[in-house]
Amino acid sequence: MIKFKIPATSANLGPGFDCLGLAYTLSNTYKVEKAKKMLIEGCDKKFTKSDNVFNRAFLATMKVLKKKGSYHVHYEPTIPTSRGLGSSASVIVAGCMTANLLYGGKRKLSKDKIFQIASRIEGHPDNVAPAIYGGLTASTKLDNGTFYTSKFIVSSKLHFTALIPDFTTSTEKARKILPKVYKKSDAVSTISHSILMTKALQSGDFNLLKNAKVDFIHEPYRKKLIKDYEYIKKKIEKDGDAILLISGSGPTLLVISKDSNFYKKINLKNAKAKWEVRKLEIKK
């Protein structure tokens, strides 16, 4: 039996829509072994059918390996599902890794090849890139249909906290709420701010981070799907010591602060929903 972990991730990070992503030490654990027949344990039964994303990723990777075989996998999930913390990306990467580790032999696929397969299944690389490479990643799809990513080191001056609610949102609904057409000025502004965001996360310059978080592409629309968003934003950003972003498509909210103990000061007792405050560490 082989045991491995795949981390939780936050995509977008404000202006880096479908591009930027962060990986955390919070992770799902997978125990896998070869088997004559597919067996998936440790998760909701609706995710154990043959059309689930883990199995799709496994079969896609087996096709590239030109191998046949099956598996027994036992999940030990800690990443909340449907919360914007990359749970589906974790499962996809795990499916690819299972095939590669069990059947790759001496010709195991490279991280880049796994990245290509996982990105095609996910449809965009912003979550799978940090799930595979760790840290901060900036990713894109090239004109030839392949995916490209670059990894950056996140400054130790910055500290991260997830605010995880007791409700879910679907990625499909979060995408449907976005407009089909944007103003040129909004697109240009968001692009420029995403560049600044990358620099701020690398340098730990908190003043730059506060100015870089501006987004016109997804957050103004997706915040409407998140209960307590405005209430929490005022609470988090009132003293200028932290910023609030939507993690992925939500509803989890990401707090970035310059104080390592900021998470202890967060009090959301008057919120309509129940929110779990969870300190996060960056997976390097």
C-alpha positions, 0 to 999 in steps of 0.5 A, a space after each residue: 500500500 502507498 500513502 500520499 497527501 494532496 494539499 488544499 488550495 486557494 485559486 484566483 487570489 483576488 485579481 488572478 482569476 483562473 491563473 493564481 493559486 496557493 497550496 496549504 499544508 491542509 491536505 487529503 490523505 490517500 492510501 492506494 494499492 493495486 486491485 482487480 476491481 475498483 474500490 473507493 472507501 472513506 468518502 460519500 457514496 456518490 463519489 464511488 461510482 465509476 464516473 467520479 473524477 478520481 477514476 476519470 483521472 486514474 483512467 486518463 493517466 493509465 491511458 498515457 502510461 499504456 497500462 491496464 489495471 485497477 485500484 483500491 483507494 481509502 480516503 482520509 479527507 480533511 479538505 472541506 468539499 464544495 467550499 472553494 479550497 480545491 477539494 475536486 482538484 485534490 481528488 483529480 491529482 490523487 487519481 493521476 498520482 495513483 495510476 502513476 505510483 502503482 503502474 508507472 514502474 521505472 517510467 513514471 510520468 513527470 510532474 509536468 505530465 501529471 499537471 497536463 492530464 489533471 489540468 485537462 480534466 479540471 478544465 483550468 490549471 489554477 488549482 491543480 498547479 499548486 496542488 502538484 507543485 506547492 507554494 504560489 503558482 501562476 498558470 495559463 493555457 498556451 495556444 497549442 493547448 498545453 498548460 504552463 505554470 511557474 512557481 513562486 516562494 511566498 513571503 514568511 511575513 504573510 499569514 493566512 486564515 481560512 473562514 469556512 462556512 457551514 454552507 456550500 456553493 457550486 462551482 457551476 453556479 459561481 461561474 454562471 453568475 459571471 458576465 459574458 462581457 467585461 469593460 476593457 478598463 476593468 479587464 486591464 485593471 484586473 490584469 495589472 493588479 494580478 501582477 502586483 498581487 504576485 509581487 506582494 505575495 513574494 515580497 511580503 509588502 503588506 501595503 502593496 498587497 492592500 493595493 493589489 487585491 482589487 478585482 473586477 472579474 469575479 469577486 464583485 459577482 460571487 460575493 453575492 452568493 456568500 452570506 455575511 460577506 460584507 459584514 465579514 469584510 468590514 470586520 477583517 479590514 477595518 483596522 488595515 491589518 488584514 485583507 479579505 479575498 474569496 478562496 476559489 469560487 467560494 464560499 470560503 473566505 481567505 484572510 491574509 494578515 501581517 500578524 501571525 496571531 490575527 486569526 485569534 482576534 477574529 470574532 464572527 459571533 454576529 454572523 448569520 451563518 456559522 464560520 470556522 476560523 482555521 489557520 493555514 500554513 503554506 505548503 512549500 
